[in-house]
Each structure stands twice: as structure tokens, then as C-alpha cells.
Amino acid sequence: MMNEEKLLAVARYLEGDMEHQEQAEFELAIQTDPELQGMLAEYKNVHQTLKMRIAPSEADAKVEATLASLNKEYFKDEIFLETKTITTPKIISIKPYLKWMSVAAILIIGLLVWAPWSAGLYEKYAISKEMSVVERGEDNKNNLEKAADFYNSGDFISASDILQKEYADSPENSMVAYYYGVSLIETGRTVEARTVLTKIYDGASVFKYDAAYYIALSYIKEKNNRDAIAWMEKIPSGTSNFDKAQELIKML
């Protein structure tokens, strides 16, 4: 993993933007990667600079001034080296500056995208936070109850494993298909999820417009506003998610 990728991963990890499996893999990597451990510490130390433009403090102003001073010195020396206008060049290492400029850039990304005080649109507008089980026979009920337990506890990987088998056995069961599609979105398998949910939307199930809504949310999760809006517009007035869809269209 390159330094830039590590910095981005650190920001996403600390701002809670990783899926369950990715987070587990990242935490394993931390244990054996001293550089990653250092980046985590650095990010935490300067994390408060995220708030500079929102509620600047005296300490924030000092950090901002220091970064500005470092950037000014870096660009000045670079110009001197390229134009060769100095007879005795000042030999410096720009790596520390580049590192902190990269960290600052990641912090700005965190402010705009993963700011903890501003929940993501997907999390804010998700509707299926719990899976309700409809009894359909003893064997099926047991499997769905297990899936529901995993789903409702946030273990969408385990839930999707069970629901995948149920969906393969009963693809016409729109309830199973719907929660399977949502669990796929939650685990980052958005393309597969849209395939499952589109089949629901094309039918006459009671989950028809819920499926359309989650297809739109899957595009929001990918920062694809155009397709998200297109699917939000498929949700008609009078349905349960119409108001939320209209709010999102205005925001996007």
C-alpha cells in the first residue's frame, strides 16, 4: 500500500467510513505496520484542524499559521532550485513538508466527506435498519431468524451469506430478495445488489419502491448523484419514501 493510499485508509478508518470486513482487515494491518501506526497517531494529533473553518480556536490558528509557513518555505525553495538564482543553494529535505501537506489534504477530505459531525447521506436516509421476519415454515423460519439476528446486529456479511442461500432457493420471495439486496449494499457489493433489487422493482411486490429507493441509495454511496436522482424520481407521490426521495433530489 502506497503512502497516499495509507493516509486515505487512515482517514476513512478513523471517520468510520469503512465497511465491516474492510475495517477488520485494516485493523489486522495496523498490528504489523509501524508506518501505519505512525500515520494513525499523526492523524489523531492534527484531527482538530478539521474544525478550523467551523469553530477556530487559538490553537487551531497556530497550526494553520505553521502549515502556511511551511508551505511558503517549500515553494520558495523549489523556485530557487529550478531557476538556479542562488549561488549557495539551501539544502533541505522536502519530504516532511510533503508528508504534512498530504496529511492536511486528507484532513480536508475528511472535513468534506467523512466529518463525524455530519453523517453521510446514505446512513442518514437509510430506512431498513431492522429486518422483520415473516414465518413461512419451520425450516425457512429458522434460517431467516438467524439472518435477521445478524442483520439487526450490523453483521451484514453473515446475514448476506444466509440470505444468499435463501434467495437462490426462493428467488420469487421478495422479502428475502429485498433484505439480501440491502445487505449486499451494506457490504459494498453494490452492483450485485442492484441486480437483485432491480428484479423487485420490475415486479409488483410491496417492496417495489423500497427497492427503487435503495438502488438510489447505492448510487449515493458511490457518489454517483446522476443515477441516484434518476432512481429517486421513479418513486411516486403517495408512497412511503416519496418525501425522503424529494429531499435527497434537492440535496443532490
Secondary structure as UniProt FT lines:
FT   HELIX           3..14
FT   TURN            15..16
FT   HELIX           20..32
FT   HELIX           34..46
FT   HELIX           47..51
FT   TURN            52..54
FT   HELIX           58..83
FT   HELIX           95..112
FT   TURN            116..117
FT   HELIX           121..125
FT   HELIX           138..152
FT   TURN            153..154
FT   HELIX           156..169
FT   TURN            171..172
FT   HELIX           174..186
FT   TURN            187..188
FT   HELIX           190..201
FT   TURN            202..204
FT   TURN            206..207
FT   HELIX           208..221
FT   TURN            222..223
FT   HELIX           225..232
FT   TURN            233..234
FT   TURN            237..238
FT   TURN            240..241
FT   HELIX           242..251
//
